[in-house]
Amino acid sequence: MVLIAGGSGCSRLRPKPPAQYVYVTAKQTFLRDRVAAVSNRTATVENGDRLEVLDRGRRFVKVQTAKGEQGWIDEKVVATQDVYDEFEKLKQDHKADPVVASAVVRDEVYMHAKPGRDTERFFRLAEGEKLKLLARATLAKPLPPGTRVAKAAPPAATATTANGGVAKGAKGVAAAGASQEEPVPVPPAMEDWWLVRDSKGDTGWLYSRMMDVDAPDAITRYSEGQRIVGSYVLTTVNDPEAGQDDKNIPIYVTVLSPYKAGLTYDFDQVRVFTWNVKKHRYETGYRDRNIEGYLPVDVKMATDPYGKSPTATTPAPTFSYRVLADDAGPVIPNPVTGAIVPGKTVLKTYRLESNLVRRVLPPGTTAPGEAHPEPVSDKKKGAAAKGGKGKKKR
């Protein structure tokens, strides 16, 4: 009797194992009373719900909801605690990151823990969900199983005669030389991913083609075949005779890029849209093209610390962005994380004074050199190096 009593006492003192949880990844699913072809629904659960694990089967998990409802659920539609913790860490690590742009989800889609289609996914976003963009990554697009990587043949070498003709037997020599050389691999197709934060504060990576940058229709018509990466309001202008209901018209600074994934910069053009109160329409107040620019774009009210006129001492809409310096090394995305980290950059700051955009530079200084995606003539380089005032363009 003493032994029995002692054994039961030990069992009561033994600590209860910690509860285990799984999290619903499906948009919506059901709990069932048994694992069988015919079963009854015991509860409805939705994406993100936490379920306590009661038992485990071969492919199903018996769980309990926060309301006390119990049932079996397919393990394919739940995430483990480790996956949940990974998303929580992502949320905490980037909760203070600046928002570089806003976007809207095109269709229902999952957020991933890391860039890449095969990475863990959890939170499911509804169509039309508003997003805040935090950072971009670019990775090689995965190839379908069994796909062979195409290789480009090297250019054939040819021998020429004194009068410019092809020497006799040169074609055969070129062909033999080409066959001995290793073919040059074709660069892989790339795809872009964005680190995003949704309206609930949840954070994850989203495939760029599943969302659209939130830009007003009034300026998207002027994008000229480029993609608007971000649009920011500098100020507003009152136009009593404007066609729209709101007579306070926003003045925008926008950044644009080609419709191409895998770029080593975020944008290659900056454009300011001012409002013509006489013609009641948007016009281009400033444009900076052929640059390798990086987000974020900083917009604020500020004075010109180098100006001496009364206008310079008055706070005005000011925006800044960084571009790659001409003496910086090549920017190579991290092949694992897809992160794009430029080396040396140049900070460019501009003020909007009425409808004139002026660059803020110390007097007597020359603007630092910048890298360009496309070759620039010496004449244009000299004009750009003068810095100074931004010219109004239309």
Summary of the structure (lengths in Angstrom):
residues: 394
radius of gyration: 29.9
end to end distance: 98.9
largest distance: 115.8
contacts: 1081
relative contact order: 0.09
helix: 14%
strand: 41%
